[in-house]
Amino acid sequence: MRSAAAAGNPVWRGLIYCLLHFVVLFGASTGVFADEFRPAMLDINEREDGWVDVTWKVPVRQNKTVDVTPVLP
């Protein structure tokens, strides 16, 4: 007597097909990497006497700053 899987039962074939796809998709996948995002902050405030206060903060990671400098007119 043959088993249901050996007989080519469509339910078993579908299950094996889904399992095979699962193994291929998740077993062969590698890690996903993205660019690092470290935003800087530029804060410009105008005072009542017409002067402007500019605050520039750069991100710091592992005690290293990003070499970015704002150019003001």
mmCIF file as Biopython writes it, N, C-alpha, C and O atoms, coordinates in Angstrom:
data_model
#
loop_
_atom_site.group_PDB
_atom_site.id
_atom_site.type_symbol
_atom_site.label_atom_id
_atom_site.label_alt_id
_atom_site.label_comp_id
_atom_site.label_asym_id
_atom_site.label_entity_id
_atom_site.label_seq_id
_atom_site.pdbx_PDB_ins_code
_atom_site.Cartn_x
_atom_site.Cartn_y
_atom_site.Cartn_z
_atom_site.occupancy
_atom_site.B_iso_or_equiv
_atom_site.auth_seq_id
_atom_site.auth_asym_id
_atom_site.pdbx_PDB_model_num
ATOM 1   N N  . MET A ? 1  ? 0.842  -1.170 0.000  1.0 0.0 1  A 1 
ATOM 2   C CA . MET A ? 1  ? 0.000  0.000  0.000  1.0 0.0 1  A 1 
ATOM 3   C C  . MET A ? 1  ? 0.894  1.242  0.000  1.0 0.0 1  A 1 
ATOM 4   O O  . MET A ? 1  ? 1.873  1.295  0.745  1.0 0.0 1  A 1 
ATOM 5   N N  . ARG A ? 2  ? 0.574  2.232  -0.818 1.0 0.0 2  A 1 
ATOM 6   C CA . ARG A ? 2  ? 1.352  3.459  -0.941 1.0 0.0 2  A 1 
ATOM 7   C C  . ARG A ? 2  ? 0.806  4.529  -0.016 1.0 0.0 2  A 1 
ATOM 8   O O  . ARG A ? 2  ? -0.395 4.574  0.250  1.0 0.0 2  A 1 
ATOM 9   N N  . SER A ? 3  ? 1.693  5.397  0.477  1.0 0.0 3  A 1 
ATOM 10  C CA . SER A ? 3  ? 1.247  6.487  1.350  1.0 0.0 3  A 1 
ATOM 11  C C  . SER A ? 3  ? 0.624  7.595  0.503  1.0 0.0 3  A 1 
ATOM 12  O O  . SER A ? 3  ? 0.741  7.602  -0.722 1.0 0.0 3  A 1 
ATOM 13  N N  . ALA A ? 4  ? -0.048 8.544  1.194  1.0 0.0 4  A 1 
ATOM 14  C CA . ALA A ? 4  ? -0.720 9.637  0.491  1.0 0.0 4  A 1 
ATOM 15  C C  . ALA A ? 4  ? 0.284  10.526 -0.230 1.0 0.0 4  A 1 
ATOM 16  O O  . ALA A ? 4  ? 0.002  11.008 -1.327 1.0 0.0 4  A 1 
ATOM 17  N N  . ALA A ? 5  ? 1.455  10.753 0.370  1.0 0.0 5  A 1 
ATOM 18  C CA . ALA A ? 5  ? 2.466  11.597 -0.264 1.0 0.0 5  A 1 
ATOM 19  C C  . ALA A ? 5  ? 3.036  10.919 -1.503 1.0 0.0 5  A 1 
ATOM 20  O O  . ALA A ? 5  ? 3.282  11.571 -2.518 1.0 0.0 5  A 1 
ATOM 21  N N  . ALA A ? 6  ? 3.243  9.622  -1.419 1.0 0.0 6  A 1 
ATOM 22  C CA . ALA A ? 6  ? 3.800  8.889  -2.552 1.0 0.0 6  A 1 
ATOM 23  C C  . ALA A ? 6  ? 2.796  8.773  -3.682 1.0 0.0 6  A 1 
ATOM 24  O O  . ALA A ? 6  ? 3.188  8.649  -4.843 1.0 0.0 6  A 1 
ATOM 25  N N  . ALA A ? 7  ? 1.513  8.810  -3.369 1.0 0.0 7  A 1 
ATOM 26  C CA . ALA A ? 7  ? 0.474  8.678  -4.380 1.0 0.0 7  A 1 
ATOM 27  C C  . ALA A ? 7  ? 0.276  9.969  -5.162 1.0 0.0 7  A 1 
ATOM 28  O O  . ALA A ? 7  ? -0.479 9.985  -6.133 1.0 0.0 7  A 1 
ATOM 29  N N  . GLY A ? 8  ? 0.947  11.070 -4.756 1.0 0.0 8  A 1 
ATOM 30  C CA . GLY A ? 8  ? 0.800  12.322 -5.481 1.0 0.0 8  A 1 
ATOM 31  C C  . GLY A ? 8  ? -0.447 13.086 -5.085 1.0 0.0 8  A 1 
ATOM 32  O O  . GLY A ? 8  ? -1.040 13.780 -5.910 1.0 0.0 8  A 1 
ATOM 33  N N  . ASN A ? 9  ? -0.848 12.965 -3.832 1.0 0.0 9  A 1 
ATOM 34  C CA . ASN A ? 9  ? -2.007 13.685 -3.322 1.0 0.0 9  A 1 
ATOM 35  C C  . ASN A ? 9  ? -1.766 15.188 -3.494 1.0 0.0 9  A 1 
ATOM 36  O O  . ASN A ? 9  ? -0.715 15.675 -3.078 1.0 0.0 9  A 1 
ATOM 37  N N  . PRO A ? 10 ? -2.697 15.941 -4.089 1.0 0.0 10 A 1 
ATOM 38  C CA . PRO A ? 10 ? -2.504 17.370 -4.319 1.0 0.0 10 A 1 
ATOM 39  C C  . PRO A ? 10 ? -2.288 18.169 -3.029 1.0 0.0 10 A 1 
ATOM 40  O O  . PRO A ? 10 ? -1.587 19.181 -3.044 1.0 0.0 10 A 1 
ATOM 41  N N  . VAL A ? 11 ? -2.876 17.733 -1.929 1.0 0.0 11 A 1 
ATOM 42  C CA . VAL A ? 11 ? -2.691 18.437 -0.660 1.0 0.0 11 A 1 
ATOM 43  C C  . VAL A ? 11 ? -1.237 18.316 -0.210 1.0 0.0 11 A 1 
ATOM 44  O O  . VAL A ? 11 ? -0.630 19.303 0.206  1.0 0.0 11 A 1 
ATOM 45  N N  . TRP A ? 12 ? -0.680 17.112 -0.292 1.0 0.0 12 A 1 
ATOM 46  C CA . TRP A ? 12 ? 0.712  16.905 0.103  1.0 0.0 12 A 1 
ATOM 47  C C  . TRP A ? 12 ? 1.668  17.637 -0.836 1.0 0.0 12 A 1 
ATOM 48  O O  . TRP A ? 12 ? 2.660  18.219 -0.396 1.0 0.0 12 A 1 
ATOM 49  N N  . ARG A ? 13 ? 1.363  17.602 -2.125 1.0 0.0 13 A 1 
ATOM 50  C CA . ARG A ? 13 ? 2.205  18.314 -3.082 1.0 0.0 13 A 1 
ATOM 51  C C  . ARG A ? 13 ? 2.214  19.811 -2.793 1.0 0.0 13 A 1 
ATOM 52  O O  . ARG A ? 13 ? 3.267  20.446 -2.856 1.0 0.0 13 A 1 
ATOM 53  N N  . GLY A ? 14 ? 1.047  20.384 -2.475 1.0 0.0 14 A 1 
ATOM 54  C CA . GLY A ? 14 ? 0.962  21.804 -2.141 1.0 0.0 14 A 1 
ATOM 55  C C  . GLY A ? 14 ? 1.722  22.132 -0.871 1.0 0.0 14 A 1 
ATOM 56  O O  . GLY A ? 14 ? 2.394  23.160 -0.791 1.0 0.0 14 A 1 
ATOM 57  N N  . LEU A ? 15 ? 1.618  21.252 0.132  1.0 0.0 15 A 1 
ATOM 58  C CA . LEU A ? 15 ? 2.328  21.465 1.389  1.0 0.0 15 A 1 
ATOM 59  C C  . LEU A ? 15 ? 3.841  21.408 1.182  1.0 0.0 15 A 1 
ATOM 60  O O  . LEU A ? 15 ? 4.577  22.243 1.709  1.0 0.0 15 A 1 
ATOM 61  N N  . ILE A ? 16 ? 4.295  20.435 0.426  1.0 0.0 16 A 1 
ATOM 62  C CA . ILE A ? 16 ? 5.724  20.313 0.147  1.0 0.0 16 A 1 
ATOM 63  C C  . ILE A ? 16 ? 6.206  21.507 -0.678 1.0 0.0 16 A 1 
ATOM 64  O O  . ILE A ? 16 ? 7.305  22.011 -0.447 1.0 0.0 16 A 1 
ATOM 65  N N  . TYR A ? 17 ? 5.404  21.962 -1.630 1.0 0.0 17 A 1 
ATOM 66  C CA . TYR A ? 17 ? 5.739  23.122 -2.450 1.0 0.0 17 A 1 
ATOM 67  C C  . TYR A ? 17 ? 5.892  24.373 -1.578 1.0 0.0 17 A 1 
ATOM 68  O O  . TYR A ? 17 ? 6.852  25.123 -1.749 1.0 0.0 17 A 1 
ATOM 69  N N  . CYS A ? 18 ? 4.967  24.607 -0.651 1.0 0.0 18 A 1 
ATOM 70  C CA . CYS A ? 18 ? 5.040  25.760 0.251  1.0 0.0 18 A 1 
ATOM 71  C C  . CYS A ? 18 ? 6.245  25.653 1.179  1.0 0.0 18 A 1 
ATOM 72  O O  . CYS A ? 18 ? 6.937  26.644 1.415  1.0 0.0 18 A 1 
ATOM 73  N N  . LEU A ? 19 ? 6.495  24.474 1.698  1.0 0.0 19 A 1 
ATOM 74  C CA . LEU A ? 19 ? 7.639  24.270 2.581  1.0 0.0 19 A 1 
ATOM 75  C C  . LEU A ? 19 ? 8.953  24.512 1.844  1.0 0.0 19 A 1 
ATOM 76  O O  . LEU A ? 19 ? 9.875  25.110 2.399  1.0 0.0 19 A 1 
ATOM 77  N N  . LEU A ? 20 ? 9.043  24.059 0.616  1.0 0.0 20 A 1 
ATOM 78  C CA . LEU A ? 20 ? 10.240 24.280 -0.187 1.0 0.0 20 A 1 
ATOM 79  C C  . LEU A ? 20 ? 10.467 25.774 -0.425 1.0 0.0 20 A 1 
ATOM 80  O O  . LEU A ? 20 ? 11.596 26.253 -0.316 1.0 0.0 20 A 1 
ATOM 81  N N  . HIS A ? 21 ? 9.410  26.508 -0.745 1.0 0.0 21 A 1 
ATOM 82  C CA . HIS A ? 21 ? 9.537  27.955 -0.939 1.0 0.0 21 A 1 
ATOM 83  C C  . HIS A ? 21 ? 9.958  28.649 0.360  1.0 0.0 21 A 1 
ATOM 84  O O  . HIS A ? 21 ? 10.778 29.567 0.332  1.0 0.0 21 A 1 
ATOM 85  N N  . PHE A ? 22 ? 9.416  28.228 1.468  1.0 0.0 22 A 1 
ATOM 86  C CA . PHE A ? 22 ? 9.781  28.809 2.762  1.0 0.0 22 A 1 
ATOM 87  C C  . PHE A ? 22 ? 11.269 28.617 3.036  1.0 0.0 22 A 1 
ATOM 88  O O  . PHE A ? 22 ? 11.954 29.548 3.461  1.0 0.0 22 A 1 
ATOM 89  N N  . VAL A ? 23 ? 11.761 27.417 2.791  1.0 0.0 23 A 1 
ATOM 90  C CA . VAL A ? 23 ? 13.176 27.121 3.033  1.0 0.0 23 A 1 
ATOM 91  C C  . VAL A ? 23 ? 14.059 27.946 2.099  1.0 0.0 23 A 1 
ATOM 92  O O  . VAL A ? 23 ? 15.092 28.462 2.525  1.0 0.0 23 A 1 
ATOM 93  N N  . VAL A ? 24 ? 13.668 28.075 0.848  1.0 0.0 24 A 1 
ATOM 94  C CA . VAL A ? 24 ? 14.470 28.846 -0.105 1.0 0.0 24 A 1 
ATOM 95  C C  . VAL A ? 24 ? 14.471 30.322 0.265  1.0 0.0 24 A 1 
ATOM 96  O O  . VAL A ? 24 ? 15.523 30.960 0.241  1.0 0.0 24 A 1 
ATOM 97  N N  . LEU A ? 25 ? 13.309 30.877 0.607  1.0 0.0 25 A 1 
ATOM 98  C CA . LEU A ? 25 ? 13.216 32.305 0.922  1.0 0.0 25 A 1 
ATOM 99  C C  . LEU A ? 25 ? 13.963 32.670 2.197  1.0 0.0 25 A 1 
ATOM 100 O O  . LEU A ? 25 ? 14.712 33.647 2.215  1.0 0.0 25 A 1 
ATOM 101 N N  . PHE A ? 26 ? 13.773 31.910 3.247  1.0 0.0 26 A 1 
ATOM 102 C CA . PHE A ? 26 ? 14.348 32.272 4.532  1.0 0.0 26 A 1 
ATOM 103 C C  . PHE A ? 26 ? 15.678 31.584 4.814  1.0 0.0 26 A 1 
ATOM 104 O O  . PHE A ? 26 ? 16.465 32.085 5.617  1.0 0.0 26 A 1 
ATOM 105 N N  . GLY A ? 27 ? 15.938 30.481 4.194  1.0 0.0 27 A 1 
ATOM 106 C CA . GLY A ? 27 ? 17.192 29.784 4.427  1.0 0.0 27 A 1 
ATOM 107 C C  . GLY A ? 27 ? 18.340 30.359 3.625  1.0 0.0 27 A 1 
ATOM 108 O O  . GLY A ? 27 ? 19.486 30.335 4.074  1.0 0.0 27 A 1 
ATOM 109 N N  . ALA A ? 28 ? 18.049 30.873 2.447  1.0 0.0 28 A 1 
ATOM 110 C CA . ALA A ? 28 ? 19.099 31.399 1.583  1.0 0.0 28 A 1 
ATOM 111 C C  . ALA A ? 28 ? 19.260 32.908 1.702  1.0 0.0 28 A 1 
ATOM 112 O O  . ALA A ? 28 ? 20.149 33.484 1.075  1.0 0.0 28 A 1 
ATOM 113 N N  . SER A ? 29 ? 18.423 33.550 2.486  1.0 0.0 29 A 1 
ATOM 114 C CA . SER A ? 29 ? 18.512 35.010 2.589  1.0 0.0 29 A 1 
ATOM 115 C C  . SER A ? 29 ? 19.666 35.410 3.497  1.0 0.0 29 A 1 
ATOM 116 O O  . SER A ? 29 ? 20.046 34.676 4.410  1.0 0.0 29 A 1 
ATOM 117 N N  . THR A ? 30 ? 20.206 36.573 3.231  1.0 0.0 30 A 1 
ATOM 118 C CA . THR A ? 30 ? 21.285 37.110 4.052  1.0 0.0 30 A 1 
ATOM 119 C C  . THR A ? 30 ? 20.779 38.351 4.758  1.0 0.0 30 A 1 
ATOM 120 O O  . THR A ? 30 ? 19.658 38.796 4.516  1.0 0.0 30 A 1 
ATOM 121 N N  . GLY A ? 31 ? 21.593 38.904 5.622  1.0 0.0 31 A 1 
ATOM 122 C CA . GLY A ? 31 ? 21.213 40.111 6.344  1.0 0.0 31 A 1 
ATOM 123 C C  . GLY A ? 31 ? 21.063 41.297 5.404  1.0 0.0 31 A 1 
ATOM 124 O O  . GLY A ? 31 ? 21.686 41.352 4.343  1.0 0.0 31 A 1 
ATOM 125 N N  . VAL A ? 32 ? 20.243 42.226 5.803  1.0 0.0 32 A 1 
ATOM 126 C CA . VAL A ? 32 ? 20.010 43.431 5.019  1.0 0.0 32 A 1 
ATOM 127 C C  . VAL A ? 32 ? 20.744 44.579 5.695  1.0 0.0 32 A 1 
ATOM 128 O O  . VAL A ? 32 ? 20.655 44.749 6.911  1.0 0.0 32 A 1 
ATOM 129 N N  . PHE A ? 33 ? 21.459 45.358 4.917  1.0 0.0 33 A 1 
ATOM 130 C CA . PHE A ? 33 ? 22.225 46.468 5.453  1.0 0.0 33 A 1 
ATOM 131 C C  . PHE A ? 33 ? 21.753 47.765 4.815  1.0 0.0 33 A 1 
ATOM 132 O O  . PHE A ? 33 ? 21.379 47.792 3.642  1.0 0.0 33 A 1 
ATOM 133 N N  . ALA A ? 34 ? 21.774 48.836 5.591  1.0 0.0 34 A 1 
ATOM 134 C CA . ALA A ? 34 ? 21.382 50.152 5.095  1.0 0.0 34 A 1 
ATOM 135 C C  . ALA A ? 34 ? 22.449 51.164 5.476  1.0 0.0 34 A 1 
ATOM 136 O O  . ALA A ? 34 ? 23.288 50.914 6.342  1.0 0.0 34 A 1 
ATOM 137 N N  . ASP A ? 35 ? 22.398 52.297 4.819  1.0 0.0 35 A 1 
ATOM 138 C CA . ASP A ? 35 ? 23.317 53.374 5.177  1.0 0.0 35 A 1 
ATOM 139 C C  . ASP A ? 35 ? 22.967 53.904 6.555  1.0 0.0 35 A 1 
ATOM 140 O O  . ASP A ? 35 ? 21.808 53.902 6.970  1.0 0.0 35 A 1 
ATOM 141 N N  . GLU A ? 36 ? 23.981 54.348 7.237  1.0 0.0 36 A 1 
ATOM 142 C CA . GLU A ? 36 ? 23.782 54.904 8.572  1.0 0.0 36 A 1 
ATOM 143 C C  . GLU A ? 36 ? 23.201 56.307 8.440  1.0 0.0 36 A 1 
ATOM 144 O O  . GLU A ? 36 ? 23.622 57.081 7.580  1.0 0.0 36 A 1 
ATOM 145 N N  . PHE A ? 37 ? 22.240 56.630 9.288  1.0 0.0 37 A 1 
ATOM 146 C CA . PHE A ? 37 ? 21.590 57.938 9.244  1.0 0.0 37 A 1 
ATOM 147 C C  . PHE A ? 37 ? 21.888 58.680 10.530 1.0 0.0 37 A 1 
ATOM 148 O O  . PHE A ? 37 ? 21.434 58.285 11.604 1.0 0.0 37 A 1 
ATOM 149 N N  . ARG A ? 38 ? 22.649 59.755 10.420 1.0 0.0 38 A 1 
ATOM 150 C CA . ARG A ? 38 ? 22.974 60.587 11.579 1.0 0.0 38 A 1 
ATOM 151 C C  . ARG A ? 38 ? 22.704 62.041 11.207 1.0 0.0 38 A 1 
ATOM 152 O O  . ARG A ? 38 ? 23.570 62.693 10.624 1.0 0.0 38 A 1 
ATOM 153 N N  . PRO A ? 39 ? 21.536 62.555 11.525 1.0 0.0 39 A 1 
ATOM 154 C CA . PRO A ? 39 ? 21.202 63.925 11.122 1.0 0.0 39 A 1 
ATOM 155 C C  . PRO A ? 39 ? 21.918 64.972 11.970 1.0 0.0 39 A 1 
ATOM 156 O O  . PRO A ? 39 ? 22.196 64.754 13.149 1.0 0.0 39 A 1 
ATOM 157 N N  . ALA A ? 40 ? 22.205 66.095 11.355 1.0 0.0 40 A 1 
ATOM 158 C CA . ALA A ? 40 ? 22.753 67.252 12.059 1.0 0.0 40 A 1 
ATOM 159 C C  . ALA A ? 40 ? 21.601 68.217 12.328 1.0 0.0 40 A 1 
ATOM 160 O O  . ALA A ? 40 ? 20.512 68.065 11.775 1.0 0.0 40 A 1 
ATOM 161 N N  . MET A ? 41 ? 21.853 69.222 13.193 1.0 0.0 41 A 1 
ATOM 162 C CA . MET A ? 41 ? 20.805 70.185 13.499 1.0 0.0 41 A 1 
ATOM 163 C C  . MET A ? 41 ? 21.328 71.595 13.268 1.0 0.0 41 A 1 
ATOM 164 O O  . MET A ? 41 ? 22.399 71.961 13.752 1.0 0.0 41 A 1 
ATOM 165 N N  . LEU A ? 42 ? 20.563 72.377 12.526 1.0 0.0 42 A 1 
ATOM 166 C CA . LEU A ? 42 ? 20.868 73.782 12.300 1.0 0.0 42 A 1 
ATOM 167 C C  . LEU A ? 42 ? 19.687 74.585 12.822 1.0 0.0 42 A 1 
ATOM 168 O O  . LEU A ? 42 ? 18.571 74.460 12.316 1.0 0.0 42 A 1 
ATOM 169 N N  . ASP A ? 43 ? 19.933 75.412 13.839 1.0 0.0 43 A 1 
ATOM 170 C CA . ASP A ? 43 ? 18.872 76.213 14.465 1.0 0.0 43 A 1 
ATOM 171 C C  . ASP A ? 43 ? 19.215 77.684 14.266 1.0 0.0 43 A 1 
ATOM 172 O O  . ASP A ? 43 ? 20.260 78.149 14.721 1.0 0.0 43 A 1 
ATOM 173 N N  . ILE A ? 44 ? 18.330 78.420 13.581 1.0 0.0 44 A 1 
ATOM 174 C CA . ILE A ? 44 ? 18.544 79.843 13.318 1.0 0.0 44 A 1 
ATOM 175 C C  . ILE A ? 44 ? 17.399 80.624 13.952 1.0 0.0 44 A 1 
ATOM 176 O O  . ILE A ? 44 ? 16.233 80.409 13.622 1.0 0.0 44 A 1 
ATOM 177 N N  . ASN A ? 45 ? 17.740 81.533 14.865 1.0 0.0 45 A 1 
ATOM 178 C CA . ASN A ? 45 ? 16.740 82.364 15.549 1.0 0.0 45 A 1 
ATOM 179 C C  . ASN A ? 45 ? 17.107 83.833 15.394 1.0 0.0 45 A 1 
ATOM 180 O O  . ASN A ? 45 ? 18.235 84.236 15.676 1.0 0.0 45 A 1 
ATOM 181 N N  . GLU A ? 46 ? 16.132 84.637 14.937 1.0 0.0 46 A 1 
ATOM 182 C CA . GLU A ? 46 ? 16.358 86.072 14.812 1.0 0.0 46 A 1 
ATOM 183 C C  . GLU A ? 46 ? 15.894 86.762 16.080 1.0 0.0 46 A 1 
ATOM 184 O O  . GLU A ? 46 ? 14.783 86.530 16.557 1.0 0.0 46 A 1 
ATOM 185 N N  . ARG A ? 47 ? 16.758 87.614 16.622 1.0 0.0 47 A 1 
ATOM 186 C CA . ARG A ? 47 ? 16.419 88.358 17.831 1.0 0.0 47 A 1 
ATOM 187 C C  . ARG A ? 47 ? 15.721 89.661 17.442 1.0 0.0 47 A 1 
ATOM 188 O O  . ARG A ? 47 ? 15.688 90.036 16.270 1.0 0.0 47 A 1 
ATOM 189 N N  . GLU A ? 48 ? 15.167 90.343 18.443 1.0 0.0 48 A 1 
ATOM 190 C CA . GLU A ? 48 ? 14.432 91.583 18.189 1.0 0.0 48 A 1 
ATOM 191 C C  . GLU A ? 48 ? 15.329 92.700 17.677 1.0 0.0 48 A 1 
ATOM 192 O O  . GLU A ? 48 ? 14.867 93.571 16.940 1.0 0.0 48 A 1 
ATOM 193 N N  . ASP A ? 49 ? 16.596 92.690 18.050 1.0 0.0 49 A 1 
ATOM 194 C CA . ASP A ? 49 ? 17.505 93.758 17.630 1.0 0.0 49 A 1 
ATOM 195 C C  . ASP A ? 49 ? 18.106 93.518 16.240 1.0 0.0 49 A 1 
ATOM 196 O O  . ASP A ? 49 ? 18.994 94.258 15.816 1.0 0.0 49 A 1 
ATOM 197 N N  . GLY A ? 50 ? 17.626 92.486 15.528 1.0 0.0 50 A 1 
ATOM 198 C CA . GLY A ? 50 ? 18.074 92.225 14.166 1.0 0.0 50 A 1 
ATOM 199 C C  . GLY A ? 50 ? 19.210 91.230 14.051 1.0 0.0 50 A 1 
ATOM 200 O O  . GLY A ? 50 ? 19.530 90.793 12.946 1.0 0.0 50 A 1 
ATOM 201 N N  . TRP A ? 51 ? 19.820 90.867 15.146 1.0 0.0 51 A 1 
ATOM 202 C CA . TRP A ? 51 ? 20.887 89.878 15.123 1.0 0.0 51 A 1 
ATOM 203 C C  . TRP A ? 51 ? 20.295 88.476 14.977 1.0 0.0 51 A 1 
ATOM 204 O O  . TRP A ? 51 ? 19.124 88.245 15.275 1.0 0.0 51 A 1 
ATOM 205 N N  . VAL A ? 52 ? 21.114 87.568 14.521 1.0 0.0 52 A 1 
ATOM 206 C CA . VAL A ? 52 ? 20.675 86.185 14.316 1.0 0.0 52 A 1 
ATOM 207 C C  . VAL A ? 52 ? 21.577 85.267 15.137 1.0 0.0 52 A 1 
ATOM 208 O O  . VAL A ? 52 ? 22.803 85.369 15.079 1.0 0.0 52 A 1 
ATOM 209 N N  . ASP A ? 53 ? 20.961 84.379 15.894 1.0 0.0 53 A 1 
ATOM 210 C CA . ASP A ? 53 ? 21.694 83.347 16.632 1.0 0.0 53 A 1 
ATOM 211 C C  . ASP A ? 53 ? 21.662 82.057 15.808 1.0 0.0 53 A 1 
ATOM 212 O O  . ASP A ? 53 ? 20.595 81.586 15.414 1.0 0.0 53 A 1 
ATOM 213 N N  . VAL A ? 54 ? 22.827 81.505 15.561 1.0 0.0 54 A 1 
ATOM 214 C CA . VAL A ? 54 ? 22.931 80.270 14.782 1.0 0.0 54 A 1 
ATOM 215 C C  . VAL A ? 54 ? 23.540 79.194 15.672 1.0 0.0 54 A 1 
ATOM 216 O O  . VAL A ? 54 ? 24.612 79.378 16.248 1.0 0.0 54 A 1 
ATOM 217 N N  . THR A ? 55 ? 22.839 78.068 15.774 1.0 0.0 55 A 1 
ATOM 218 C CA . THR A ? 55 ? 23.343 76.918 16.521 1.0 0.0 55 A 1 
ATOM 219 C C  . THR A ? 55 ? 23.494 75.754 15.549 1.0 0.0 55 A 1 
ATOM 220 O O  . THR A ? 55 ? 22.540 75.378 14.868 1.0 0.0 55 A 1 
ATOM 221 N N  . TRP A ? 56 ? 24.685 75.192 15.489 1.0 0.0 56 A 1 
ATOM 222 C CA . TRP A ? 56 ? 24.971 74.073 14.593 1.0 0.0 56 A 1 
ATOM 223 C C  . TRP A ? 56 ? 25.462 72.907 15.432 1.0 0.0 56 A 1 
ATOM 224 O O  . TRP A ? 56 ? 26.477 73.010 16.121 1.0 0.0 56 A 1 
ATOM 225 N N  . LYS A ? 57 ? 24.741 71.803 15.371 1.0 0.0 57 A 1 
ATOM 226 C CA . LYS A ? 57 ? 25.130 70.609 16.123 1.0 0.0 57 A 1 
ATOM 227 C C  . LYS A ? 57 ? 25.331 69.463 15.143 1.0 0.0 57 A 1 
ATOM 228 O O  . LYS A ? 57 ? 24.467 69.170 14.317 1.0 0.0 57 A 1 
ATOM 229 N N  . VAL A ? 58 ? 26.481 68.825 15.250 1.0 0.0 58 A 1 
ATOM 230 C CA . VAL A ? 58 ? 26.777 67.677 14.393 1.0 0.0 58 A 1 
ATOM 231 C C  . VAL A ? 58 ? 26.653 66.399 15.216 1.0 0.0 58 A 1 
ATOM 232 O O  . VAL A ? 58 ? 26.888 66.413 16.425 1.0 0.0 58 A 1 
ATOM 233 N N  . PRO A ? 59 ? 26.292 65.312 14.578 1.0 0.0 59 A 1 
ATOM 234 C CA . PRO A ? 59 ? 26.170 64.057 15.314 1.0 0.0 59 A 1 
ATOM 235 C C  . PRO A ? 59 ? 27.535 63.510 15.726 1.0 0.0 59 A 1 
ATOM 236 O O  . PRO A ? 59 ? 28.534 63.693 15.031 1.0 0.0 59 A 1 
ATOM 237 N N  . VAL A ? 60 ? 27.550 62.843 16.860 1.0 0.0 60 A 1 
ATOM 238 C CA . VAL A ? 60 ? 28.774 62.239 17.383 1.0 0.0 60 A 1 
ATOM 239 C C  . VAL A ? 60 ? 28.509 60.756 17.604 1.0 0.0 60 A 1 
ATOM 240 O O  . VAL A ? 60 ? 27.490 60.361 18.169 1.0 0.0 60 A 1 
ATOM 241 N N  . ARG A ? 61 ? 29.449 59.955 17.144 1.0 0.0 61 A 1 
ATOM 242 C CA . ARG A ? 61 ? 29.347 58.512 17.377 1.0 0.0 61 A 1 
ATOM 243 C C  . ARG A ? 61 ? 30.743 57.993 17.658 1.0 0.0 61 A 1 
ATOM 244 O O  . ARG A ? 61 ? 31.672 58.226 16.885 1.0 0.0 61 A 1 
ATOM 245 N N  . GLN A ? 62 ? 30.878 57.302 18.746 1.0 0.0 62 A 1 
ATOM 246 C CA . GLN A ? 62 ? 32.164 56.752 19.186 1.0 0.0 62 A 1 
ATOM 247 C C  . GLN A ? 62 ? 33.219 57.860 19.270 1.0 0.0 62 A 1 
ATOM 248 O O  . GLN A ? 62 ? 34.356 57.688 18.832 1.0 0.0 62 A 1 
ATOM 249 N N  . ASN A ? 63 ? 32.816 58.995 19.840 1.0 0.0 63 A 1 
ATOM 250 C CA . ASN A ? 63 ? 33.684 60.163 20.039 1.0 0.0 63 A 1 
ATOM 251 C C  . ASN A ? 63 ? 34.266 60.722 18.744 1.0 0.0 63 A 1 
ATOM 252 O O  . ASN A ? 63 ? 35.330 61.340 18.763 1.0 0.0 63 A 1 
ATOM 253 N N  . LYS A ? 64 ? 33.584 60.514 17.627 1.0 0.0 64 A 1 
ATOM 254 C CA . LYS A ? 64 ? 34.006 61.066 16.342 1.0 0.0 64 A 1 
ATOM 255 C C  . LYS A ? 64 ? 32.853 61.884 15.771 1.0 0.0 64 A 1 
ATOM 256 O O  . LYS A ? 64 ? 31.704 61.441 15.776 1.0 0.0 64 A 1 
ATOM 257 N N  . THR A ? 65 ? 33.168 63.077 15.281 1.0 0.0 65 A 1 
ATOM 258 C CA . THR A ? 65 ? 32.142 63.917 14.674 1.0 0.0 65 A 1 
ATOM 259 C C  . THR A ? 65 ? 32.201 63.795 13.158 1.0 0.0 65 A 1 
ATOM 260 O O  . THR A ? 65 ? 33.224 63.420 12.585 1.0 0.0 65 A 1 
ATOM 261 N N  . VAL A ? 66 ? 31.086 64.120 12.527 1.0 0.0 66 A 1 
ATOM 262 C CA . VAL A ? 66 ? 31.014 64.113 11.077 1.0 0.0 66 A 1 
ATOM 263 C C  . VAL A ? 66 ? 31.604 65.427 10.570 1.0 0.0 66 A 1 
ATOM 264 O O  . VAL A ? 66 ? 31.333 66.488 11.134 1.0 0.0 66 A 1 
ATOM 265 N N  . ASP A ? 67 ? 32.394 65.361 9.526  1.0 0.0 67 A 1 
ATOM 266 C CA . ASP A ? 67 ? 33.039 66.551 8.980  1.0 0.0 67 A 1 
ATOM 267 C C  . ASP A ? 67 ? 32.071 67.276 8.040  1.0 0.0 67 A 1 
ATOM 268 O O  . ASP A ? 67 ? 32.170 67.160 6.818  1.0 0.0 67 A 1 
ATOM 269 N N  . VAL A ? 68 ? 31.132 68.025 8.633  1.0 0.0 68 A 1 
ATOM 270 C CA . VAL A ? 68 ? 30.143 68.789 7.881  1.0 0.0 68 A 1 
ATOM 271 C C  . VAL A ? 68 ? 30.134 70.201 8.440  1.0 0.0 68 A 1 
ATOM 272 O O  . VAL A ? 68 ? 30.056 70.395 9.653  1.0 0.0 68 A 1 
ATOM 273 N N  . THR A ? 69 ? 30.215 71.194 7.549  1.0 0.0 69 A 1 
ATOM 274 C CA . THR A ? 69 ? 30.227 72.591 7.970  1.0 0.0 69 A 1 
ATOM 275 C C  . THR A ? 69 ? 29.193 73.362 7.155  1.0 0.0 69 A 1 
ATOM 276 O O  . THR A ? 69 ? 29.209 73.298 5.926  1.0 0.0 69 A 1 
ATOM 277 N N  . PRO A ? 70 ? 28.293 74.090 7.819  1.0 0.0 70 A 1 
ATOM 278 C CA . PRO A ? 70 ? 27.312 74.879 7.058  1.0 0.0 70 A 1 
ATOM 279 C C  . PRO A ? 70 ? 27.983 76.104 6.437  1.0 0.0 70 A 1 
ATOM 280 O O  . PRO A ? 70 ? 28.919 76.667 7.004  1.0 0.0 70 A 1 
ATOM 281 N N  . VAL A ? 71 ? 27.496 76.502 5.280  1.0 0.0 71 A 1 
ATOM 282 C CA . VAL A ? 71 ? 27.987 77.704 4.608  1.0 0.0 71 A 1 
ATOM 283 C C  . VAL A ? 71 ? 26.858 78.717 4.644  1.0 0.0 71 A 1 
ATOM 284 O O  . VAL A ? 71 ? 25.797 78.506 4.056  1.0 0.0 71 A 1 
ATOM 285 N N  . LEU A ? 72 ? 27.100 79.819 5.341  1.0 0.0 72 A 1 
ATOM 286 C CA . LEU A ? 72 ? 26.081 80.856 5.486  1.0 0.0 72 A 1 
ATOM 287 C C  . LEU A ? 72 ? 26.409 82.029 4.570  1.0 0.0 72 A 1 
ATOM 288 O O  . LEU A ? 72 ? 27.583 82.327 4.349  1.0 0.0 72 A 1 
ATOM 289 N N  . PRO A ? 73 ? 25.390 82.699 4.034  1.0 0.0 73 A 1 
ATOM 290 C CA . PRO A ? 73 ? 25.640 83.831 3.132  1.0 0.0 73 A 1 
ATOM 291 C C  . PRO A ? 73 ? 26.198 85.033 3.870  1.0 0.0 73 A 1 
ATOM 292 O O  . PRO A ? 73 ? 26.462 86.066 3.256  1.0 0.0 73 A 1 
#
